[in-house]
């Protein structure tokens, strides 16, 4: 758009600060939880079932018109979410209660709407996001369990949480994460800023909690796959820094499986009023790490250029 071209509204578009939604159109946001086991990822696909399609179909019934949603971050096949944030524009006037109750009545059992409500016109689920937080959950037992096989990843070798937490210090901050980027990633830049990583054990489970401005394709799973090598004591903690410096995906180990990964939180400026829901997944039974306290406002104020670049890439 040039100076001579007037701004034109498009459904779900990123709104210029001086503009408002057309009369009779309202912007809504929602928090979606889903088990990704039976889906080919978030994004709508012509050849398979996607979470996006299920959500849009349910919301369209409640709105009595076609609804298209935009999400904070697209998850891959088999990946889950406890707090995927979406926004959508609609002519429909519905209460928050009706959006939640109605959509859940029309959603499959493995997708739930946990919150919905009217939002400022300037809100955009992707471009307004300042941070995304993922958790990766591993069952670390000598024998594989018959339960929850699609909800977590099993690792039979004992993993050293202490060694893995030492290794992650090299990843904190803004870096070129080419070593942890999938070959088919379409991002225009490999640079991302990781705000914190916390790895902790709860009984037989090990949880990797990673917060960044945004992530490259398979970035979390590739980082976890490398950290598991350190946790098995097959490499020293310093090896992670070496991988990062090489910027070569072929030098890094295999990608961790999808079933252990959850999108658990998306951070937005307080002015939008997006509620802070429990991080999950529920069987972890622990809220976000204490490392998260203050990190979002502290880090994003220093790296807003990088936040903008990551959201747009």
LOMARKOL-544590 format. One record per atom (N, C-alpha, C): x negated, y, z negated; residue in three letters. Coordinates in steps of 0.2 Angstrom, whole numbers, padded with zeros to 4 digits, always signed. Each point is the difference from the previous one (the first is absolute). Layout:
N
XYZALA/...
***
This chain:
313
-0004-0006+0000UNK/+0004+0006+0000UNK/-0004+0006+0000UNK/+0001+0005+0005UNK/-0004+0006+0000UNK/+0004+0006-0003UNK/-0003+0005+0000UNK/+0003+0006-0003UNK/+0006+0002+0004UNK/+0000-0001+0006UNK/+0006+0002+0005UNK/+0006-0005-0001UNK/-0002-0006-0003UNK/+0006-0006+0000UNK/+0003+0001-0007UNK/+0007+0000+0000UNK/+0003+0000-0006UNK/+0000-0007-0003UNK/+0000+0000-0007UNK/+0000-0006-0003UNK/+0007-0004+0001UNK/-0001-0006+0001UNK/+0007-0004+0001UNK/+0000-0006-0005UNK/+0006-0001-0003UNK/+0000-0005-0005UNK/+0001-0007+0003UNK/-0004-0005-0003UNK/+0001-0007+0002UNK/+0001-0004-0006UNK/+0004-0005+0000UNK/+0002-0004-0005UNK/-0006-0002-0004UNK/+0000+0001-0007UNK/-0005-0002-0005UNK/-0007+0004+0002UNK/+0000+0005+0003UNK/-0006+0003+0002UNK/-0003+0004-0006UNK/-0007+0001+0001UNK/-0003+0004-0005UNK/+0002+0008+0001UNK/+0003+0003-0005UNK/+0003+0006+0000UNK/-0005+0006-0001UNK/-0001+0005+0005UNK/-0004+0005-0002UNK/+0003+0004-0006UNK/-0004+0003-0004UNK/+0002+0003-0006UNK/+0006+0006+0001UNK/+0000+0003+0005UNK/+0004+0005+0001UNK/+0007-0002+0003UNK/+0000-0007+0002UNK/+0006-0002+0003UNK/+0005-0004-0005UNK/+0006-0001+0002UNK/+0005-0004-0004UNK/+0003-0005+0005UNK/+0003-0005-0004UNK/+0004-0005+0004UNK/+0006+0003+0004UNK/+0002-0002+0005UNK/+0006+0002+0004UNK/+0006-0001-0005UNK/+0005+0005+0001UNK/+0006-0001-0004UNK/+0003-0007+0000UNK/+0002-0002-0006UNK/+0003-0007+0000UNK/-0004-0006+0000UNK/-0007+0001+0000UNK/-0005-0005+0000UNK/-0003+0000-0007UNK/-0001-0005-0003UNK/-0003-0001-0007UNK/-0006-0004+0000UNK/-0005+0001-0004UNK/-0005-0005-0001UNK/+0000-0003-0006UNK/-0001-0007+0000UNK/+0000-0004-0006UNK/-0006-0004+0000UNK/-0002-0002-0006UNK/-0006-0004-0002UNK/+0003-0007-0004UNK/-0004-0005+0001UNK/+0002-0006-0004UNK/-0007-0004-0001UNK/+0001-0004-0006UNK/-0006-0004-0002UNK/+0003-0008+0002UNK/-0004-0003+0004UNK/+0002-0007+0002UNK/-0005-0005-0003UNK/+0002-0005-0003UNK/-0004-0006-0002UNK/+0002-0006+0005UNK/-0005-0004+0001UNK/+0001-0005+0005UNK/-0006-0006-0001UNK/+0003-0006+0001UNK/-0005-0006+0000UNK/-0001-0001+0008UNK/-0006+0001+0002UNK/-0002+0000+0007UNK/-0001-0006+0003UNK/+0001-0006-0004UNK/-0001-0007+0003UNK/+0003-0001+0006UNK/+0006+0002+0001UNK/+0004-0002+0006UNK/+0001+0005+0005UNK/-0005+0005+0000UNK/+0000+0005+0005UNK/-0006+0001+0003UNK/+0000+0003+0006UNK/-0006+0001+0004UNK/-0003+0007-0001UNK/+0001+0002-0007UNK/-0003+0006-0002UNK/+0006+0006+0000UNK/-0002+0006-0002UNK/+0005+0005-0001UNK/+0003+0002+0007UNK/-0004+0001+0005UNK/+0002+0004+0006UNK/+0004-0004+0004UNK/+0005+0003+0003UNK/+0005-0003+0004UNK/-0003-0003+0006UNK/+0001-0006+0002UNK/-0002-0004+0005UNK/+0005-0003+0005UNK/-0001-0001+0006UNK/+0006-0003+0004UNK/+0000-0007+0000UNK/-0005-0003-0002UNK/-0001-0008+0000UNK/+0001-0003-0007UNK/+0001+0004-0005UNK/+0000-0004-0007UNK/+0003+0005-0005UNK/+0002-0003-0006UNK/+0003+0004-0005UNK/-0005+0004-0004UNK/+0002+0007-0001UNK/-0004+0004-0003UNK/+0004+0003-0006UNK/-0004+0003-0005UNK/+0004+0003-0006UNK/+0003+0006+0002UNK/-0003+0004+0005UNK/+0003+0006+0002UNK/+0007-0001+0003UNK/+0000-0005+0005UNK/+0007-0001+0003UNK/+0005-0002-0005UNK/-0002-0004-0005UNK/+0005-0002-0005UNK/+0003+0006-0004UNK/-0005+0005-0002UNK/+0002+0006-0004UNK/+0004+0005+0005UNK/-0002+0000+0006UNK/+0004+0005+0004UNK/+0007-0003+0002UNK/+0001-0006+0000UNK/+0006-0003+0001UNK/+0005+0001-0005UNK/-0003-0001-0007UNK/+0004+0001-0006UNK/+0002+0007-0001UNK/-0004+0005+0001UNK/+0001+0007+0000UNK/+0005+0002+0005UNK/-0001-0002+0006UNK/+0005+0002+0005UNK/+0007-0002-0001UNK/+0001-0006-0004UNK/+0007-0001-0002UNK/+0003+0005-0005UNK/-0004+0002-0005UNK/+0002+0005-0005UNK/+0001+0006+0003UNK/-0004+0002+0005UNK/+0000+0007+0003UNK/+0006+0000+0005UNK/+0002-0006+0003UNK/+0005+0000+0005UNK/-0003+0003+0007UNK/-0007+0000+0000UNK/-0003+0002+0006UNK/-0007-0003+0000UNK/-0003+0000+0006UNK/-0007-0003+0000UNK/-0005+0004-0004UNK/-0004-0004-0004UNK/-0005+0003-0004UNK/-0007-0002+0002UNK/-0005+0004+0000UNK/-0007-0002+0001UNK/-0004+0003-0006UNK/-0004-0004-0002UNK/-0004+0002-0006UNK/-0008+0000+0002UNK/-0003+0004-0004UNK/-0007+0001+0000UNK/-0003-0002-0007UNK/-0005-0004+0000UNK/-0003-0002-0006UNK/-0007+0003-0002UNK/-0002-0001-0006UNK/-0006+0003-0002UNK/-0006-0004+0002UNK/+0001-0006+0001UNK/-0006-0004+0003UNK/+0003-0007+0002UNK/-0002-0002+0006UNK/+0002-0006+0003UNK/-0004-0006-0002UNK/+0004-0005-0003UNK/-0003-0006-0002UNK/+0000-0005+0005UNK/-0005-0005-0001UNK/-0001-0005+0005UNK/+0004-0006-0001UNK/+0000-0005+0004UNK/+0004-0006-0001UNK/-0002-0004-0006UNK/+0005-0001-0004UNK/-0001-0004-0007UNK/-0002+0005-0006UNK/-0001+0006+0002UNK/-0001+0005-0006UNK/+0006+0002-0003UNK/+0000+0001-0007UNK/+0006+0002-0003UNK/-0001+0008-0003UNK/+0006+0002-0002UNK/+0000+0007-0003UNK/+0005+0000-0006UNK/-0002+0004-0005UNK/+0004+0002-0006UNK/+0003+0007+0001UNK/-0004+0004+0003UNK/+0002+0007+0001UNK/-0002+0003+0007UNK/+0003-0003+0005UNK/-0001+0003+0007UNK/+0005+0006+0000UNK/-0003+0006+0002UNK/+0005+0006+0000UNK/+0001+0001+0007UNK/+0007+0002+0002UNK/+0002+0001+0006UNK/+0004+0007+0000UNK/+0001+0003+0006UNK/+0004+0006+0001UNK/+0004-0001+0006UNK/+0006+0003+0000UNK/+0004-0001+0006UNK/+0005+0006+0000UNK/+0002+0002+0006UNK/+0005+0006+0001UNK/+0007-0003+0002UNK/+0005+0003-0002UNK/+0007-0003+0001UNK/+0005+0006-0001UNK/+0005-0001+0004UNK/+0006+0005-0001UNK/+0004-0002-0006UNK/-0001-0006-0002UNK/+0004-0003-0006UNK/-0001+0003-0006UNK/+0005+0001-0004UNK/+0000+0003-0007UNK/+0001-0006-0005UNK/-0005-0002-0003UNK/+0001-0006-0005UNK/-0003+0002-0006UNK/+0002-0003-0006UNK/-0003+0001-0006UNK/-0006-0005+0000UNK/-0005+0002-0005UNK/-0005-0005-0001UNK/+0002-0007-0002UNK/+0005+0000-0004UNK/+0003-0006-0002UNK/+0003-0004+0006UNK/+0003+0003+0004UNK/+0003-0003+0006UNK/-0005-0003+0005UNK/-0006+0004+0001UNK/-0005-0002+0005UNK/-0003-0006-0003UNK/-0001-0001-0007UNK/-0004-0005-0003UNK/+0005-0006+0000UNK/+0006+0001-0002UNK/+0005-0006-0001UNK/+0002-0003+0007UNK/+0001+0005+0005UNK/+0002-0002+0006UNK/-0005-0004+0004UNK/-0006+0003+0000UNK/-0006-0003+0004UNK/-0001-0007-0003UNK/+0000-0001-0007UNK/-0002-0006-0002UNK/+0006-0005+0001UNK/+0006+0002+0001UNK/+0005-0005+0002UNK/-0001-0002+0007UNK/-0004+0003+0004UNK/-0001-0001+0007UNK/-0007-0003+0002UNK/-0004+0000-0005UNK/-0007-0002+0001UNK/-0001-0007-0002UNK/-0005-0004+0004UNK/-0001-0007-0002UNK/-0003+0000-0008UNK/+0000-0006-0003UNK/-0002-0001-0007UNK/-0007+0002-0001UNK/-0004+0000+0005UNK/-0007+0001-0001UNK/-0002+0008+0001UNK/+0005+0004+0001UNK/-0001+0007+0001UNK/+0005+0004-0004UNK/-0003+0005-0004UNK/+0005+0003-0005UNK/-0002+0008+0000UNK/+0005+0004+0000UNK/+0000+0007-0001UNK/+0000+0001-0007UNK/-0006+0003-0003UNK/+0000+0002-0007UNK/+0002+0007-0002UNK/+0000+0004+0005UNK/+0002+0007-0002UNK/+0001+0003+0007UNK/+0004+0005+0000UNK/+0002+0004+0006UNK/+0003+0007-0002UNK/-0001+0005+0004UNK/+0002+0007-0002UNK/-0001+0005+0006UNK/+0003+0005-0001UNK/-0001+0006+0005UNK/-0007+0003-0002UNK/-0003+0002+0005UNK/-0007+0003-0001UNK/-0001+0006+0004UNK/-0005+0004-0002UNK/-0001+0007+0004UNK/-0002-0002+0007UNK/+0002+0005+0004UNK/-0001-0001+0008UNK/-0007+0000+0001UNK/-0005+0002-0004UNK/-0007+0000+0002UNK/-0003-0006-0002UNK/+0004-0005-0003UNK/-0003-0006-0002UNK/-0001-0005+0006UNK/-0006-0003+0000UNK/-0001-0005+0005UNK/-0004-0006-0003UNK/+0003-0006+0000UNK/-0002-0006-0003UNK/-0008-0001+0001UNK/-0002+0001+0006UNK/-0007-0001+0002UNK/-0004+0006-0001UNK/+0002+0005+0003UNK/-0005+0006+0000UNK/+0000+0004-0007UNK/+0005-0001-0004UNK/+0000+0003-0007UNK/-0004-0004-0005UNK/-0001-0006+0002UNK/-0003-0004-0005UNK/-0008+0002-0002UNK/-0001+0000-0006UNK/-0007+0002-0002UNK/-0004-0006-0002UNK/+0003-0006-0002UNK/-0004-0006-0001UNK/+0005-0006+0001UNK/-0003-0006+0001UNK/+0003-0006+0000UNK/-0004-0005-0005UNK/+0004-0004-0004UNK/-0003-0005-0004UNK/+0002-0007+0001UNK/-0005-0004+0001UNK/+0002-0007+0001UNK/-0003-0004-0005UNK/+0004-0006-0002UNK/-0003-0005-0004UNK/-0001-0007+0004UNK/-0005-0003-0001UNK/-0001-0007+0002UNK/-0001-0005-0006UNK/+0004-0005+0001UNK/+0001-0004-0006UNK/-0003-0007+0002UNK/-0004-0003-0004UNK/-0003-0006+0001UNK/+0001-0005-0006UNK/+0003-0006+0001UNK/+0000-0005-0006UNK/-0007-0003+0000UNK/-0003+0000-0005UNK/-0007-0002-0001UNK/+0000-0006-0004UNK/+0002-0006+0002UNK/+0000-0006-0004UNK/-0003-0006+0004UNK/-0003-0005-0004UNK/-0003-0005+0004UNK/+0004-0004+0005UNK/+0007+0000-0002UNK/+0004-0004+0005UNK/+0006+0005+0002UNK/+0002-0001+0006UNK/+0005+0004+0003UNK/+0007-0001-0003UNK/+0004+0005-0001UNK/+0007-0001-0003UNK/+0005-0001+0006UNK/+0005-0004-0002UNK/+0005-0001+0005UNK/+0005+0006+0000UNK/-0001+0005-0004UNK/+0005+0005-0001UNK/-0003+0006+0003UNK/+0004+0005+0003UNK/-0001+0006+0002UNK/-0006+0000+0005UNK/+0000-0005+0005UNK/-0005+0000+0005UNK/+0000+0005+0005UNK/+0005+0004+0001UNK/+0001+0005+0004UNK/-0001+0007-0003UNK/-0001+0000-0007UNK/+0000+0006-0004UNK/-0007+0002-0002UNK/-0005-0005+0000UNK/-0006+0002-0002UNK/-0005-0005+0004UNK/-0007+0002+0000UNK/-0005-0004+0003UNK/-0003-0004-0006UNK/-0002-0006+0002UNK/-0003-0005-0005UNK/-0008+0000+0002UNK/-0004+0000-0006UNK/-0007-0001+0001UNK/-0002-0005-0006UNK/-0003-0005+0002UNK/-0002-0006-0005UNK/-0006+0002-0003UNK/-0005+0004+0003UNK/-0006+0001-0004UNK/+0001+0006-0004UNK/-0003-0001-0006UNK/+0001+0006-0005UNK/-0004+0006+0003UNK/+0004+0006-0001UNK/-0002+0006+0003UNK/-0003+0005-0006UNK/-0005+0003+0000UNK/-0003+0004-0005UNK/+0003+0007+0001UNK/+0005+0002-0004UNK/+0003+0007+0000UNK/-0006+0005-0001UNK/-0004-0001-0004UNK/-0005+0005-0002UNK/-0005+0001+0006UNK/-0002-0005+0004UNK/-0004+0001+0006UNK/+0004+0004+0005UNK/+0006-0002+0001UNK/+0004+0004+0005UNK/+0001+0007-0001UNK/+0001+0001-0007UNK/+0001+0007-0002UNK/-0006+0004+0001UNK/-0006-0003-0001UNK/-0007+0003+0002UNK/+0000+0002+0007UNK/+0002-0005+0004UNK/-0001+0001+0007UNK/+0004+0006+0003UNK/+0006+0001-0003UNK/+0005+0005+0004UNK/-0003+0007-0001UNK/-0004+0001-0005UNK/-0003+0007-0001UNK/-0002+0003+0007UNK/-0003-0004+0004UNK/-0003+0002+0007UNK/+0006+0003+0005UNK/+0006-0003-0002UNK/+0005+0002+0005UNK/+0004+0006-0002UNK/-0001+0003-0006UNK/+0004+0005-0002UNK/-0002+0007+0003UNK/+0005+0004+0003UNK/-0002+0006+0003UNK/+0002-0001+0008UNK/-0003+0005+0003UNK/+0002+0000+0008UNK/-0006-0003+0003UNK/+0002-0005+0004UNK/-0005-0004+0004UNK/+0002-0002+0007UNK/-0004-0002+0004UNK/+0001-0003+0006UNK/+0001-0008-0001UNK/+0007-0002+0000UNK/+0001-0007-0002UNK/+0001-0005+0006UNK/-0005+0001+0005UNK/+0000-0004+0006UNK/-0001-0007-0002UNK/-0004-0002-0005UNK/-0001-0007-0002UNK/+0006-0003-0003UNK/+0005+0003-0002UNK/+0006-0003-0002UNK/+0006+0002+0004UNK/-0001+0001+0006UNK/+0005+0002+0005UNK/+0002-0005+0005UNK/+0006-0002+0001UNK/+0002-0005+0005UNK/-0002+0002+0007UNK/-0002-0005+0004UNK/-0002+0002+0007UNK/+0005+0003+0004UNK/+0007-0001-0001UNK/+0005+0003+0004UNK/+0003+0006-0004UNK/-0003+0003-0004UNK/+0002+0006-0004UNK/+0000+0006+0005UNK/+0005+0003+0001UNK/+0001+0006+0004UNK/-0001+0007-0003UNK/-0003+0000-0006UNK/-0001+0007-0003UNK/-0005+0003+0004UNK/+0000+0007+0001UNK/-0005+0004+0003UNK/-0006+0001-0004UNK/+0000-0002-0006UNK/-0006+0001-0004UNK/+0000-0005-0006UNK/-0006-0003-0001UNK/-0001-0005-0005UNK/-0001+0003-0007UNK/+0000+0006-0001UNK/-0001+0004-0006UNK/+0006+0000-0004UNK/-0001-0002-0007UNK/+0006+0000-0005UNK/-0003+0002-0006UNK/+0004+0002-0005UNK/-0002+0001-0007UNK/+0003-0004-0005UNK/-0004-0004-0003UNK/+0003-0004-0005UNK/-0001+0003-0007UNK/+0006+0001-0004UNK/+0000+0004-0006UNK/-0002-0004-0006UNK/+0002-0006+0000UNK/-0002-0005-0005UNK/+0001-0007+0002UNK/-0004-0005-0003UNK/+0002-0007+0000UNK/-0001-0003-0007UNK/+0005-0003-0002UNK/+0000-0004-0007UNK/+0001-0007+0001UNK/-0004-0004-0002UNK/+0001-0008+0000UNK/+0001-0002-0007UNK/+0005-0004-0001UNK/+0002-0002-0007UNK/+0003-0007+0000UNK/-0001-0004-0005UNK/+0003-0006-0001UNK/+0006+0000-0005UNK/+0005-0004+0002UNK/+0006-0001-0004UNK/+0001-0007+0000UNK/-0002-0003-0006UNK/+0001-0008+0000UNK/-0004-0003+0005UNK/+0003-0004+0005UNK/-0003-0003+0005UNK/+0000+0004+0007UNK/+0002+0006-0001UNK/+0001+0004+0006UNK/-0006+0006+0000UNK/-0002+0001+0006UNK/-0005+0006+0001UNK/+0004+0005+0004UNK/+0000+0006-0002UNK/+0003+0005+0004UNK/-0005+0006+0002UNK/+0000+0001+0007UNK/-0004+0005+0003UNK/+0005+0006+0001UNK/-0002+0006-0003UNK/+0005+0006+0001UNK/-0005+0005+0004UNK/+0003+0002+0006UNK/-0004+0004+0004UNK/+0004+0006+0002UNK/-0003+0006-0001UNK/+0004+0007+0001UNK/-0004+0004+0005UNK/+0003+0002+0006UNK/-0004+0004+0005UNK/+0005+0005+0003UNK/-0003+0005+0004UNK/+0004+0004+0003UNK/+0004-0004+0006UNK/-0003-0004+0003UNK/+0003-0005+0005UNK/-0004-0006+0001UNK/+0002-0005+0004UNK/-0004-0006+0001UNK/+0000-0001+0007UNK/-0006-0003+0002UNK/-0001-0003+0007UNK/+0004-0007+0000UNK/+0001-0002+0006UNK/+0003-0007+0001UNK/-0004-0005-0003UNK/+0003-0004-0005UNK/-0003-0005-0003UNK/-0006+0002-0005UNK/+0000+0006-0002UNK/-0005+0003-0004UNK/+0000-0003-0007UNK/+0006+0000-0003UNK/+0000-0003-0007UNK/-0002-0007+0000UNK/+0003-0004+0005UNK/-0001-0007+0000UNK/-0008-0002+0002UNK/-0003+0004+0004UNK/-0007-0001+0001UNK/-0004+0002-0006UNK/+0001+0005-0003UNK/-0003+0002-0006UNK/+0000-0006-0005UNK/+0006-0002-0001UNK/+0001-0006-0005UNK/-0003-0006+0002UNK/+0000-0001+0006UNK/-0004-0006+0003UNK/-0007+0000-0002UNK/-0003+0006+0001UNK/-0007+0001-0002UNK/-0002+0000-0007UNK/+0005+0003-0004UNK/-0001+0000-0007UNK/+0001-0007-0003UNK/+0004-0005+0003UNK/+0000-0006-0002UNK/-0007-0004+0000UNK/-0003+0002+0006UNK/-0007-0003+0000UNK/-0005+0002-0006UNK/+0001+0006-0002UNK/-0004+0002-0006UNK/+0003-0003-0006UNK/+0006-0001+0000UNK/+0003-0003-0006UNK/-0002-0007-0001UNK/-0001-0004+0005UNK/-0002-0007+0000UNK/-0008+0000-0001UNK/-0003+0006-0001UNK/-0007+0000-0001UNK/-0004-0002+0006UNK/+0003+0000+0006UNK/-0004-0002+0006UNK/-0004+0006+0003UNK/+0002+0006-0003UNK/-0004+0006+0002UNK/+0000+0005-0006UNK/-0005+0004-0001UNK/-0001+0005-0005UNK/+0005+0005+0001UNK/+0002+0004-0005UNK/+0004+0006+0001UNK/-0002+0005+0004UNK/-0007+0001+0001UNK/-0003+0005+0004UNK/+0001-0002+0008UNK/+0002-0006+0001UNK/+0002-0002+0007UNK/+0005+0004+0003UNK/+0005+0002-0004UNK/+0006+0004+0003UNK/-0002+0006+0003UNK/-0005+0004-0004UNK/-0003+0006+0003UNK/-0004-0001+0006UNK/-0003-0006+0001UNK/-0004-0001+0006UNK/+0005-0001+0006UNK/+0006-0004-0001UNK/+0005-0001+0005UNK/+0003+0007+0002UNK/+0001+0004-0005UNK/+0003+0007+0002UNK/-0005+0004+0004UNK/-0006-0001-0001UNK/-0005+0004+0003UNK/-0001-0002+0007UNK/+0001-0007+0001UNK/-0001-0003+0007UNK/+0005+0002+0005UNK/+0006+0002-0002UNK/+0006+0002+0004UNK/+0001-0006+0005UNK/-0001-0006-0001UNK/+0001-0005+0005UNK/+0005-0006-0003UNK/+0006+0000+0003UNK/+0005-0005-0003UNK/-0003-0007+0001UNK/-0004-0001+0005UNK/-0002-0007+0001UNK/-0005-0003-0005UNK/-0003+0005-0004UNK/-0004-0002-0006UNK/+0004-0002-0006UNK/+0006+0002-0001UNK/+0004-0001-0006UNK/+0004-0007+0001UNK/+0002-0002-0006UNK/+0003-0007+0000UNK/+0007+0001+0002UNK/+0004-0006+0000UNK/+0006+0000+0003UNK/+0005+0004-0004UNK/+0006+0002+0003UNK/+0005+0003-0003UNK/+0004-0004-0005UNK/+0002+0003-0005UNK/+0004-0004-0005UNK/+0007-0001+0002UNK/+0003-0005-0002UNK/+0007-0001+0003UNK/+0005+0005-0001UNK/+0005+0001+0003UNK/+0005+0005+0000UNK/+0005-0001-0006UNK/+0001-0006-0003UNK/+0005-0001-0004UNK/-0001+0003-0007UNK/-0006+0002-0002UNK/-0002+0003-0006UNK/+0001+0007-0001UNK/+0001+0004+0006UNK/+0000+0007+0000UNK/+0007+0003-0001UNK/+0000+0006-0004UNK/+0006+0003-0001UNK/-0002+0008+0001UNK/+0005+0004+0003UNK/+0000+0007+0000UNK/+0004+0002-0006UNK/-0003+0003-0005UNK/+0003+0001-0007UNK/+0002+0007-0002UNK/-0004+0005+0004UNK/+0002+0007-0002UNK/-0003+0004+0006UNK/+0004+0006+0001UNK/-0002+0005+0005UNK/+0001+0007-0004UNK/-0005+0003+0000UNK/+0000+0007-0004UNK/+0001+0006+0005UNK/+0005+0004-0003UNK/+0002+0006+0004UNK/+0000+0006-0005UNK/-0001+0006+0003UNK/+0001+0006-0004UNK/+0006+0000-0005UNK/-0001+0002-0006UNK/+0006+0000-0005UNK/+0006+0004+0003UNK/-0001+0005+0004UNK/+0006+0004+0003UNK/+0005-0004+0003UNK/-0002-0006+0003UNK/+0005-0004+0003UNK/+0005-0004-0004UNK/-0003-0001-0006UNK/+0005-0004-0005UNK/+0000-0007+0001UNK/-0004-0003+0003UNK/+0000-0008+0001UNK/-0001-0003-0006UNK/+0004-0004-0003UNK/+0000-0003-0006UNK/-0006-0005-0001UNK/-0003+0000-0006UNK/-0005-0005-0001UNK/+0003-0007-0002UNK/+0000-0004+0004UNK/+0003-0007-0002UNK/-0005-0005-0002UNK/+0001-0005-0003UNK/-0005-0005-0003UNK/-0004-0002+0006UNK/-0006-0001-0001UNK/-0005-0002+0005UNK/+0001-0007+0003UNK/+0001-0005-0005UNK/+0001-0007+0002UNK/-0006-0003+0003UNK/+0000-0006+0003UNK/+0006-0004+0000UNK/+0002-0002-0008UNK/+0006-0002-0001UNK/+0002+0000-0007UNK/-0003-0006-0004UNK/-0003-0005+0003UNK/-0003-0005-0003UNK/-0007+0002-0003UNK/-0003+0006+0003UNK/-0006+0003-0003UNK/+0001+0003-0007UNK/+0006+0003+0000UNK/+0002+0002-0007UNK/-0005+0006-0003UNK/-0002+0004+0005UNK/-0005+0006-0002UNK/+0001+0005+0005UNK/+0000+0006-0003UNK/+0001+0006+0004UNK/-0007+0002+0003UNK/+0000+0005+0004UNK/-0006+0002+0003UNK/-0006+0001-0005UNK/-0006-0001+0003UNK/-0006+0001-0004UNK/+0000+0007-0003UNK/-0004+0000-0006UNK/-0001+0007-0003UNK/-0005+0004+0004UNK/-0003-0003+0005UNK/-0004+0003+0005UNK/+0004+0005+0004UNK/+0006-0002+0001UNK/+0005+0004+0004UNK/+0002+0007-0003UNK/-0001+0000-0006UNK/+0002+0006-0004UNK/-0004+0006+0003UNK/+0003+0005+0003UNK/-0003+0006+0002UNK/-0004+0000+0006UNK/-0001-0007+0003UNK/-0004+0000+0006UNK/+0003+0003+0006UNK/+0007-0001+0000UNK/+0004+0002+0006UNK/-0001+0008+0001UNK/+0001+0003-0005UNK/+0000+0008+0001UNK/-0007+0002+0000UNK/-0004-0003-0004UNK/-0008+0002+0000UNK/-0003-0001+0007UNK/+0001-0006+0003UNK/-0003-0002+0006UNK/+0003+0003+0006UNK/+0006+0000+0000UNK/+0003+0003+0006UNK/-0001+0008+0001UNK/-0001+0003-0006UNK/-0001+0007+0001UNK/-0007+0001+0003UNK/-0004-0005-0001UNK/-0007+0001+0003UNK/-0001-0003+0007UNK/+0005-0004+0002UNK/-0001-0003+0007UNK/+0007+0001+0004UNK/+0003+0005+0000UNK/+0006+0001+0004UNK/-0001-0001+0007UNK/-0006+0003+0002UNK/-0001-0001+0008UNK/-0001-0007+0001UNK/-0003-0004-0004UNK/+0000-0007+0001UNK/+0006-0004+0000UNK/+0005+0002-0005UNK/+0006-0003-0001UNK/+0004+0001+0007UNK/+0000+0007+0002UNK/+0004+0001+0006UNK/-0003-0004+0006UNK/-0007+0000+0001UNK/-0003-0004+0005UNK/+0002-0007+0000UNK/+0000-0003-0006UNK/+0002-0007-0001UNK/+0007-0002+0002UNK/+0005+0005-0002UNK/+0007-0001+0001UNK/+0001+0000+0008UNK/-0004+0004+0003UNK/+0002+0001+0007UNK/-0004-0005+0005UNK/-0004-0004-0003UNK/-0004-0004+0004UNK/+0003-0007+0001UNK/
***
